[in-house]
Amino acid sequence: MCGIAGFVGGQDTPEATRGTLERMIRTLRHRGPDGFGYHLGEGVGLAHARLAIIDLATGQQPIRNERGTVWTVLNGEIFNYRELRRTLEAQGHAFYTHSDTEVIVHLYEQYGDDFVDHLNGQFAIALWDAERRRLLLARDRTGIRPLFHASAGGRLWFGSEVKALLAVLPQLGVLDPHGVAQALTYWGAIDPGTVFRDVASVPPGHVLALEADGRRSLRRYWDWEFPELRDGHQQRPFGSIDEAAGALRELLVDAVRLQLRADVPVGAYLSGGLDSSGVVALIRHYTNNPLRTFSVAFEDAEFDESDFQARMVAHMGTEHTTLHCSRRDIGQAFPQLIEHTEAPVLRTAGVPLMLLAGDVHAHGFRVVLTGEGADEVFGGYDLFKEAKVRRFWARQPGSTWRPRLFERLYGYLAHSPVANAAMAQSFFGRGMEHRDRAVFAHLPRWTTSQRALAFFSPEWRAQVEGWDPLATFEATLPPAIGRWSPLARDQYVEAHSLLASYLLPMQGDRPAMAHSVEGRFPFLDHRVVEFGNRLPDHWKIRGLTEKDVLRRALAGLLPEEIRHRTKQPYRAPDHGSFFFDGEPLDYVADVLSGDSLREAGYFDPERVGRLFDKCRRGQAIGFADNQAFVGILSTMLVHRQRVRPGSGA
C-alpha cells in the first residue's frame, strides 16, 4: 500500500523534475510514511511513497525490468505475485527483489497491455515504457485504489489523490457543478468524472495509455458481467445451492489466504455482522495466521453492534480491541475525513472508520481484512429486497397487502420509513413507472439524496438546469444490461455507483490510509465477484432473506445467531454529531455562516440557514435532511481545503 505520483511530457532538467516530484509525493506521506523513491528520465518522472508491507528489505520503488527500459510504481498489492513469479522465471525473466511489484514489469514484457489480466490484487499502477515512450495507468477491477490524472502545460499528470496534482497545479482547484451534483445524488461522482472541473479518474477495470505521439486510449479490461436470461429464465451453474455454497467456501478460503500475504502483522475488522464475521471465521479455521480483531462501538444504541461483536470475539477467542466512538468524536474529526476524501460525502460513516484505523496503527498493525463487498456480490442490501418487493407490487399496483411486505425491512432504524404505512407506500411507490429501467431500484435513494441540490445557489442551479440524473447514469450502462435478471441489473448499478464512488473511497481506502493502514477486501477478489455474478437471483435472495448462498457457505463456522442475523448496514450519527445542547461546533458555525456560503457561491445562504436551524433544534430526523446537511457541510469543507482562492461560483 502506497502513494504514487508523476508526469509525462515537458523538457525540465532532472533537478527541476526531482523538485516537482517531491512536491507532489510529499502530499501523500500518509499513504507511504516509510520513504520516497523516484525515477527521473527525459520528459518523465515517477514518484512513490512507500508503506512497507511486502519485501521490507529490497522492495523500494520505482521498480525496473532487467534492462532498465520498463519502470513502474504501484499503489496496492498483487496478491498472486508468488505464483506469477514462478511462471515468469520459467519463461526466462530474472528478478532482483522479492517484491510483489516486480511481477508487473515482467508481465508487461511478456504480455504487453494485457498484463493486467493476470493480476489478482487491488492496485493503481503507473508503468513507463522508455523504448516506446508510452505511459500506462491501470486501476484494479472494482476500484479499490484511487488514481487521478489531469492535463496541463503539455503534460499528463497523475497521482493517488487529487492533492498531489494540486501541489503543482493549484489552478485545478475548481469545483465542477455537475460533478458536485452527481456526488450529492449518486453519493459520488461517476468515473471518470470527479468533483474538480479538470481532474479525471481512471475508472475501475480500465487502462489509460498515453502514446509517444500524444494519442490517448482508455480501455476497459474487466467489468461486472452477468449471464443473459434464456427464455426469461436464469441458468444454474451448479446442481444445487448447497453445491454452490461448497464451491464458494473453497473460493473464499483461497481469497482470504492470498490476502493474508504480508511481511507485517495482519488484523481484521469485526463489525458483528455476517460478512466481517465470516472473514474472521475463515482466518481462524483455515489459516495459521494470528488472529487480531478491531471494532468500533457507538454510544447510540441505534448504531451500536458491540453485543454481536462480543459474541464473535468469545466464539473465536480472538485478541480484540474496541474503539468507543461518541457523536462529539465524529463531529470533531469530520474535517479530517474530508481532508482525505477530497470530495463531498452524504454521511459521517467514514469518520469512525478513520478513527478505528488510527487505533489499528497505534497497535502496530498496517493491514486489516474487512467484509466489504459481500453485500454487492451476494445481494445483501435492503435496497435489493426493496426493489424485489416494488417489482412484485408493480404487477398489481392496486394491491393493499403487497406493500405490507415492506414492514419486514428496516427494523434496525429508529425512524424507519416503514413505520407509517401511508408514508411507506408513498416513499416506495416513487418511480414505479420506471420499473423496466436498469436504475429502477435506485430511484427512491437518488430522489432522497438529490434533495441537497435544492440548496444550490441560483448560479449553480442555472449551471445544472435540465440535468437528468437517470439518463446520465444510464448512458454509462452496457447494452446487454437489459437482457439480465432484475437483481443483476440492480447489482451492476450498485457496483458502479455506491460501491465504486462512495463505499470504497469514502469508507475504505481514504479513512484507512489517513493512518497508513491498508484495508483488504476478500469478497472483492475478482474470482469471487465473477462466481457470485453467475448465480441465479433466488440463490442470493431467498424470499426476503439476503445472501442465502453465503450463509450456507459459512455454516458451521459461525454462531447461528450471527449466521442468520438480518443485515444491519454500518451507519453512524449524522447531523447529531455537529450540535450539542442546541449549539453547533465552532467550525460548523463558521463554515456554514452566511458570509462563508456567499463567498463560496455554491449554496443559497437563506435555505441553508433554515436547514441549519432545523438540525440545531434536533428536528432533522429523515434521511433527506441529514444527507443534505452533511453534503453541504462537506462540500464547504472541500472548498476551504482544496479550492484555490477566487474560484468559487
N, C-alpha and C positions, 0 to 999 in steps of 0.2 A: 504494500500500500504506500502510495507516494503522491507527489505532485509533479506535473510536467508543464513545461512552457517552451516557447521558441518561436522562430520565424523562418521564412524563406523569402529571398529577394533582397535587392539592395547591394551596395558595394562598400559597406563600412569596413574599416580596418579591424583586425582581430581584437585590438584593445577596446574599440568602441562597441564591437559586438559583445564582448565579455561584459562591459558595463550595462548594456541594455538587458542582457540575460539575467544579470544579477538583480536588477531592479524588479524584473518580472518574478523570478523564482523566490525571492525573499518574502513576497506576499503570501507564499504557500508554505511557509515554515511549519505551520501547524499540521500540514499533511505529511511532512517529512522532516522531523527535527534532528535526524542523525547525520546530516551533512548534505552538501550540494555537489553536483557534478555537471560538467559542461562539455559539449563538443562544438568547436568553432571551425567553420570552413568558409570557403568563398561563397557569400550570399546565403549562408545558412547558419543557424545557431540552435542547439538543443540544450535544454537545461532540465535538471532533475533534483527534486528534494526527496531524500530517502527516509523512509520508515523501515528499518531493517527487520525483516521477518524470516526470509529465506536466504541462506548463504551469507551469514553475517560477516564473514571474513573477506570474501572476494566478490560480492555481488554489487559493487558500486556501479552506477550507471552514469553516462550512456554506455551501452554495450555494442560491440562491433563484431563483424564476421572475421574470418581468418585474414583476409587481405585488407581489411580496413576500408572496404568500399560500401558497406551497409552498416548504418548506425541506427540504434533505437533507444527510446526511453519509454518506460511502462509505468502507468499508474494502475495498480491492482495486482492480481495474482493469476498465474497459469497453473491450474491445479494438476493437470495431467502432464506436467513437464518431464517427469521421470520416464514415463512411457515414450513420450516424444523423443527424448534424448537418446534412448536406446535405439529407436528406429533410425534417427538421423546419423548416429555414429555408425550404424551398419551400412548406411548409404555413403559413408566416407567423410562426414563432417567432423571437424576437430573442435573441441570445446576448451576454453581456458578458465571458466568459472564453474561453480555448481549452482548457479542462479537459474531460476525459472525463466528469467528474461531472455537468456541467451538462445533458447529454442526459437525465438521469434526471428532472428536474423537468418538462421539456418533454414527454417521453414520457408522464408521468403526466397532464399536462394533455390530451394528445391521446388517450390510450388507457385512462385510469383504471388500475385494478389490473392490467390486462393488460400494463402497460409492461414487466414482467419478461420477457415472451415475446420481446421484441425485442432483448434484451441478449445479447451474446456476451462472456462475461467470467467472472471469479472475484471474488465480491463478497459483502459483508454490508452491507445498506442500511437506514438509518432515514429515513423520509420523514414529514414533518409537514404535514398539510393544515389550515391555520389556519381557513379558512372553514367547513369541515365538522367541525373539532375532532376529527380522527382521525389515528392513528399507524399506519404500516405498517412492519413489519420483514420484510425479504426476504433470503434466502440463496441463493447460487448453486446450480446444479443438482446438482453432485456433492459439495458440502460442503467446498470448498477453504478458504474463510474462515469462521471461527467467529462465532457470535452467540448470546449468552445473555440470559436475562431472568428476572425474579422479581417477585412482588407483595408489597408491604409498605407499611404506613402510608397506604393509599389511593392508592398509585401503582403504575404499571408501570415497572420499572427495566430498563435493558438495557446491555450492554457487550460489547466484543470478547472480553474474558476475564473469568473469574469474579472476579479480584482487583479489578476496577473496581466490582463490586457489593459486595464485602466491605469496600471502603474506607468505605462509608457505611452498610452493613448487616452489621456483624460477626456478628449473630445467625444469619446464613445459613451460617456456617462450621460445619456439622454434616454428617458423612458419613452416607450412607444405605446400610444393609446390602445392599439389593437392587441399588443402583447399583454398589457395590463388587463384589458377586458377579458382576454382568454384566461388569464390567471384567476380572475375573480368569478369566472363562470365554470371552467373545467377543472379548477384547482391548480392549474399550472399552464403556462404557455405550451402550445403544441409544437414539438420538434418539426423542423429545425428552427422554429422561432424562439425568441426569448423576450423578456420584458424590456430589453435595451434595443433601441432602434436599429443599430448597425452591427449587432452581435448575433451570431448564429450558433447553433449547437450541431454537432454531428449526431444524427438520430441513432437510437439503438439499432444494432444489427446492420450498420452501414459502414462503408469505407469511402472516404473522400480522397481523391487523388488529384494532385497538382503536378502537371507535366512541365517539362523544361520550356516548352513554347507558351506556357501560360494557360493552357487548356485545363479545365476542371471537370471532373466527373464524380457524381455521387451514386454509389452502387449499393443496393440492398443485398446482403448475403444471407439473411435469415429473417424469419418473421413467425409470429404465432399463426399457424395454419391448422385448419380443421377439415375433416373429411366432408365431402358433399353428400347431401341426402340422396338416397336412391329410392325412387318411387315414394318419396315422402318419409322414408324410414332411415334410421341410422344403423350402420353395420357394427357388429360386435367383434372386436379384435381378439377376444378370449371366449372360452366356452361358458364361463360364468363369472359373476362379480367376485367370487371368492378366489378364483384362479387369477383374476386381475389383481386382487389385493395381495396375493402372494408374490407376484412379479413386482408389484410396486414396492413391497418391503425390501426385496433384494436390491432394487434400484436405489432406494433411499439410503440403504446401508452403504452402498458404494459412493453415493454423493457425499454423505457425511464423512466417510473415510478419506476421500480426496480433500475435502475442505478442512480437515484437521491437520493437513500437512503444514508444518511451520517449524522453525528453529527457535521459537519462543513459546511460552505457555499460551494455551488457547482456552478461553472460557465460553460460557453460553448465557444468553438471556433467558429468563424464565418468567413468563407472564402469568402462568397458571391456566392458560387455555390449551387447546388440543395441539396446536402447531408447535409452539416452543417446547411444550412438554414432550411432544413426540421426538423432537431433535435431541433433547436431553436423554430420553429413554434409549434412543438408538446409540448414542455415545456410550451410555452405561453398559448396554447389553452386547454391543458388537465391536467395541474397541477397547484398547488398554489405556486410552488417554485419561489422565487425571481429570476428574470432573469438578469444575468450579463454576458456580452459577451466580447470577446477579439479577435482582428485581427492583422495580420501583413500586412504592406504595403511596397512596394518597390519603389525606385527612378526610376527604369527602367520600362517603360510602358508595355513592353512585358510580365512582370511577375506580374504586379500590378492589383489587383482586388478591389481596395478600393472604386470605384464608386458603384459597386454592393453591397459591404458591407454597405456603407452609406444608400443605398436604403432599405436594410433589417432592419437596425437599426431604420430608420424612420418609416417603416411599423410596426415593432414590439414594438417600443417605449422602447427599452432596454437601460439600463445604459451600456455604451460601452467605451472600451479603444483600441486605435490603436497604435501599435508599428511600428515606421518607421525604416526600416532596409536598410542600404546602402551596397554597394558592399564592402567597406572597413570594415564595421562591420562584414560581413560574413568571409572575409579573416582572420581578426584578431582573430575571435573566433573559427576558424576551428580546431586548435589543441585541444581545449577544447572538441569539439564534439567527436573527435577521442579518447580522454581520456576516454570518456564514452561508445562509441560504441565498443571499443577494437577490431575493425575489419576494413578492408578497405571498403570504400564506393566509389560509382561512381558519386555521385552528392553532391552538397553542401546543398541540400534542408533541411537537418536536422538542420542546424545552425540557421536559422530564427526561427524555432520552439523551439529550445533550448532557444534562447533569449526571445521569447514570454513567455515561461514557467517562466523565471526569472521575467518578468513583472507581470504575474499572481500571483506568490509567493509574490512579493512586494506589491500587492494589497490585501493580506490577504487570498488568495484562495489556497486550496490544491487539489481540484478536478475540472476537466473540462470534459464535454462531447464533443465528436467530431463526425464527419461524416465518419470516416474511415470505410472501409469495404463495403460500398454500391456499389462501382464500381465492386468489385469482386463478390458480391452476385447477382446483377441485370444487369450485362453486361454493365458497364459504360465506359470502356476504349476504346480509339481509336483502340487499338490492336485487340479487339473483332470484331469491324466493319471492320477493315482492313483485318482480316482473312476471314470474310464473303465475302468481295469483291474478295480476292485472290482465294477462292474456286470457286466463280462464274466465274472468269476469266479463271481458270484452266480447266473448262469444254469446253471452246472454246479459247485455247491459242493464236489462230491467230486473235482474235477479236481486232479491234482498238478502239472501243467505250467502251468496258467493263473496261479497265484500267482507263478510264477517270473518273470513279466513285471515284477514289482516290482524285480527286480535291475537293471533298466535305469534306475532312478531313484536320485537322491541320491548320485551318485558323488562329489560335492564335499564330503560330510560325513566328518569323521574318525571319528565314531561313528554310522555310518549305521544307520537302522532296518531296512535290508535285508541287513546284513552276516551276520546269523544267520537262516537260512531259517525256522526254527521261530518265532523271535520276530517275524519279519516277518508270517508268517501270523496270528499271534495279534494283532498290532497292527492290521493292515489288515482283519482279519476282524471287528473290532468293529462292531456295529450293522448287520450285513448284513440283518437282518430289517426294517430301515427303508429299504430301497433305493428304495421308491416315494415316500418323503417328500422334500420340497424341500431339507431340511437334510442329506441323506444324505452328501454329500461332506465336510461339515464335522464330522461326528461324531468321527472319531479326534482331530482337533485340539482340539475343545472338551473331549473327555474328558481329554486330556492337560493342558490348561491349567487345567481345573476342579479338578485335584488341589490347587491352592492353597487351595481352600475347606476342605479337611480341617484346615487350621491355624487356622481361626476359633476364637475362644473359645467356651465353652458358651453365653454370652449371645447372641453373634452367630449361632451355629449355630441357636439356637432361633428367631431372627427370620427366617431364610431356610429353615426346615424346610418341606419339601413343595414347594419351588420347583422347577418343571420347566423347565429352560432350553430344551428343544426346543419345547415348547408355547408358551412365552413368545415365542420368536423367530418361530415360525410364525404367531402372531396378528398379526404386522406385515406378513405377505406378501400380495400381491394375489391375488384369487380366480383370476385367469387363469393363475397360475404352473403349475398342474397340467397345462395344455394346451401348455406349452412343451417344447422339447427338453431332455434331461438337462443338457447343458452350459449352456444358457441359465438353467436353474434354479440351477446352481452359481454362475454368474457373478452372478446377481442377489443371492444370499445374500452372496457375497464383497464386492460393491459396497456393501452395506448393513451389513456388519459390519466386516471388517478394513480396507477402504479408508476408509470414512467415519469410523469410530470410532477407528482406530489410525494407519494409514499417513499420511493427510493431516494430522491434528493433531500426532501424536507424532513423525513423521519428516519432515513437510512444513512446515506453517505455523509451528508454535511454535519448533522449533530454528532456523529461518532468521530469524524475527522477533526472536529473542533478541539478534541482532546487526544489526537493522534491515535485513535483506535480504529481498527479495521473490522467492519461488520461483514460476515459471510452468510450466504443465503442458500442452504442446500436445496430448498424447494424450487429455486430458480436455476438450478443446474438444467441446461437446455434439454438434456435427455428426459428429465422429469417432466418438464413442460410439454415436450412432444408426446410423452406417454399419456399424460392427462388429457391432452387435446384429442387423442384418438378414442377416448372412452365415450360411450353414449351418455346423454344427459341424465338419465334416471339412475345411473351408477354414481353420479356425483350428488345429485339432489334426489333423494327418495321421499316422495311426498313433499313435506316441508322440513326434512332432515338433511342438513347440509353435509357435504364431504363424506358421504357414506363409504365410499371405497377407501378413503384414507383412514376412517375409523376402524374398518376391518383390517387394514394393513397393520395397524398398531395394536391389535388385540393381543392381550397377554403381556404387554409391555408397560401399560399404564393402569393406575387405579380406575375402575369402571366409572366412577363419578366424574373423572376427568375425561375419559374417552367418550362418554355420552353427553358431556356438558354442551349446552347450546352456545353457539358463538356469541361472545360479547366483545365487540370491537374495542380496541385500545383507544381510549379518549382521555382528555384532561380538561380541567375547568377553563372556560374561555373568558368571557368579559369579567367574571367574578374575580379573576386574577389581577385585575388592574384597579379595583376600587375597594376601599376598606373604610367602614363606618361612613359611607357616603362620600368619601374623598378619594380622588384619583391619585395614583403615584405621580410624583413630581414630573417625571419626563413625559408621562401621558398627557398631563395638562398642558405642557409646553408644546409637544409635537402636534396636538390636536387643537391648539388655540386658533382663534380666528385669524390672527396675523400670520401664523405658520401656514395655515391652509391657503390663505390668499397668496402668500409668497410663492408657494409651490405651484398652485394653479390647477391641481388635478380634481379637487373636490369642492362642492358647494359648502361654504362655512356654515350657513344657516341650517341646512339639512343635517350636516354632521353634528352640529350643536344640539339639535333635538335628539338625535340618536345617543349622543354623549350623555345627555341628561337622563334619558331612559335607562341607560346602563348604570349610571351613577345611583339611580333610585332602586336598582335591582329588579327592574320590570322587563328586562330583555331576556325572556325565557325561551324563545323559539330559536330554531337553527338560523333563520334568515337574519335576525338582528345580531346574533352572536357572530356569524360569519362575516356580515358586513362590517361590524366594528373591528374585528381582528384584521380583516382585509384592508380596511382604510388605515388603521394604525401601522400595519406592516409596510404598506406602500409608502407612507410618510417616512418611516424609518429608512427604507431603501433610498428615498430621496436625500435624507440627511447624510447617509453614509456613503452613497455611491454617485449621486448625480452631481455633475460639475456646476459650479455657480452660474446662475443666469440662464439655465437650460430648461426651466420649468415651462408649463404651458403658457 
